[in-house]
Amino acid sequence: MSKTPTLPSNINTEKNLISCLIQKPSLIRSLDLTPDLFSREQIRRIFLVLVEMEEEGRPIDPVTLSEEIRVRKWESFCGGSEEILELSEIAFTTSHAPHYAEILSRISLSRKILLRLKEVQDASDDPEDAALKLSSILEMAQKTTQKVSEIVSVASIWPEVEGLHQDGKKRGLSTGWGVLDDFYTLRRGDLTVATGIPGAGKSSFVDNLAINAARDHDWKTLYFSAENFPVTNHVANLLEILLELPFNPGPHRRMTREEIGQAKDFLDAHFSFLDPPTPTVDRILSLAQNLLKTKPFDQLVIDPWNQLDHDYGGGSETQYIARSLAKIRRFARTHQVHVVIVAHPMKLQKEKGQTHYPVPTLYDIAGSAHFRNMADNGIVLYRQPQSDEVDIHIQKIRFREVGKLGSCRLRYDRLTGRFLDNGPACYDDGWYQ
């Protein structure tokens, strides 16, 4: 007797799609959706209620949906009003709905294929005949999957184009610094590359960004941060930023054990850390994808790039970086996760007569210009000589709704590792074009 195959599913995609449907019920008519797309009983029942309410022309919002579920006595399956409200607020924008529907269509097809393969294996006594049938099923599946995933018509996404025209392209979320929000915001699905000369505060800046996103937007961050190993030290750094107090003893008041204890649950809920023995790009992405199933997160941080194990596979470093960044960007967009890569620049030369290094560009990152070319957003940190003031240069923005080119200045607090907003010191730096 062959082992029952594990059927594929993606609970995050299911929840995101349902959230889109709650926010914009007309999607139920424009997308080709069926209950069997959803693997979770909770999501499937909510979908059935949504379909019925839409067909009857009833208004749909978290309150009316919760009431309909209560009337049917389905709370044990679907959850109460708080859970429905939380579910309705998951998706970043309803324009992602066709993408979620496509993923679920492929997953649904995979389920059917696995079940069909199991049936063929169990029913056939002739191994050669079974092999032929299995080959035929897999060939059909490959053609169908390609048809579903590779061809998109304008008509199939037109309702979303109209919705985007009506609602407008939405900006990303606040970084936590008003002065920086003029130039850069956080958006799921984007790849952000950050660089700067040693001592500019790249890792501390990313930690501050993660704490701000956790506090302000309930974002969860998954770290591979070899720059901050061991993880205990990294957690201590995050505590300093969160509690705005030093961790170690000294002349200033330090955080107490009680304050640390109060922060524990918050940090545990919002931060996870990867420490694989062989940290390749493929291994990091595999671990991240598996974690999404059990402990979903909103942001993946790789800090720094040069601490990964790199195998060029017989090709050049430039070719390898292009392939790797393509994988990472595809992961970000498929799973709607914001990815931050911290990368060091190559050794810079001081200009003649100058005692300090010039501001690097994204093209100065060691290894390849692909770091600049393939990033959605590019940030360069530059600490002013003999100062705690740090200039944040936004040197690339792929999508205008996310931000614009320019720079602003933050102040670095050496005592706690925090980056502080000093006010409206900002500049439009057209030369970055």
Secondary structure, 3 states (H helix, E strand, C coil): CCCCCCCCCCHHHHHHHHHHHHHCCCHHHHCCCCHHHCCCHHHHHHHHHHHHHHHCCCCCCHHHHHHHHHHCCCHHHHCCHHHHHHHHCCCCCHHHHHHHHHHHHHHHHHHHHHHHHHHHHHHCCCHHHHHHHHHHHHHHHHHHHHHHHHCCCHHHHHHHHHHHHHHCCCCCECCCCHHHHCCECECCCCEEEEEECCCCCHHHHHHHHHHHHHHHHCCCEEEEEHHHCCHHHHHHHHHHHHHCCCCCCCCCCCCCHHHHHHHHHHHHHHEEECCCCCCCHHHHHHHHHHHHHHCCCCEEEEECHHHCCCCCCCCCHHHHHHHHHHHHHHHHHHHCCEEEEECCECCCCCCCCCCCCCCCCHHHECCCCHHHHHCCEEEEEEECCCCCEEEEEEEEECCCCCECCEEEEEEEECCCCEEEEEEEEEECCHHHC
